[in-house]
Amino acid sequence: MIPSAVPPVLAATDFSAAAEQAVRRAAHLARDLGAPLVLVHVHEAPVLGAVWRQLQTWMPGVSGPEAQALEEAAQSRLLALATAVQADTGRPASSRLLHGRAAVAVAEAAASCAAQLVVIGARGEHGLAEAVLGSTAERLLHSVACDLLLVREYGGRDYARMLLPTDLGPESREAVRRMRRLLPKVDSVLLHAYELPYENKLAYAGVEAARLEDLHRRAQAELQLALQALAREVGHSDLPGVCKVMHGYAPAVIAAQADALGVDLIALSAGSRSALERVVLGSVCLHLALESPCDLWLVRAPA
């Protein structure tokens, strides 16, 4: 591993087209952050025991020597990728071939090198549904101890505009502050999505539309002031056009606004490590991992 005063960026690749996009984005970010880049690939060993013996009867050509050759080929491919990335960016790049379950191995590698960011493709070899639901990316949401970036596309350019959703809580405020510090040249829009407490029940109970509208106006005004105060606190413009309070289900509002504003990055808090399972499952982060129209940067609060 390359010693560095700046924590490295770690990019995981399965050598798919989507992973190539993620590696290119990771290299770009590592260069801009003045950080070394660590490339990892998890080589999964053949299934052991009776299952593997049965598979060998179907694929008799894949035996011990062939399995070793596959591992050596993966190692060579990873080394070549690291060499090419270092030549392209001028930044230090190293590579590590990992073994075991993908998410666990990547999380352990990130911890061992004290990575500041793990970068992966939003789609794996077999598409987004496999990459996120019940597989590597979703498991990384639980296990990785640093920030996680899901890359959908890399066009060879810096991020131009990012959306910073916030619930105005302490971890979310710190996420906004950190992203402003990491990417100071990127235009950003602050967004708070809200729903009134017991909103559906109020309407069902027959509360008059005029009363509901009044509650919305009051909520909008108070939340707008709070969001503008946060903007000033982190050195962000407090103009209404870049401090947006919108009513609706947060994941849907965030995805719709990202699309409407043409941002190329959404960055939001994923909570502290101890609270991640509660925060991610069935919530904003997992929804956006599936529905975001652009890259998604999940900011991890310190443990």
Secondary structure, DSSP 8 states (H G I E B T S, - for coil): ----SS--EEEE--SSHHHHHHHHHHHHHHHHHT--EEEEEEE-----HHHHHHHHHH-TT--HHHHHHHHHHHHHHHHHHHHHHHHHH-S-EEEEEEES-HHHHHHHHHHHTT-SEEEEESSBTTBHHHHHTTSHHHHHHHH-SSEEEEES---SS---EEEEE--SSHHHHHHHHHHHHHSTTSEEEEEEEE--TTHHHHHHTT--HHHHHHHHHHHHHHHHHHHHHHHHHTT----GGGEEEEES-HHHHHHHHHHHHT-SEEEEEEEEGGGHHHHHTTSHHHHHHHH-SSEEEEEEE--
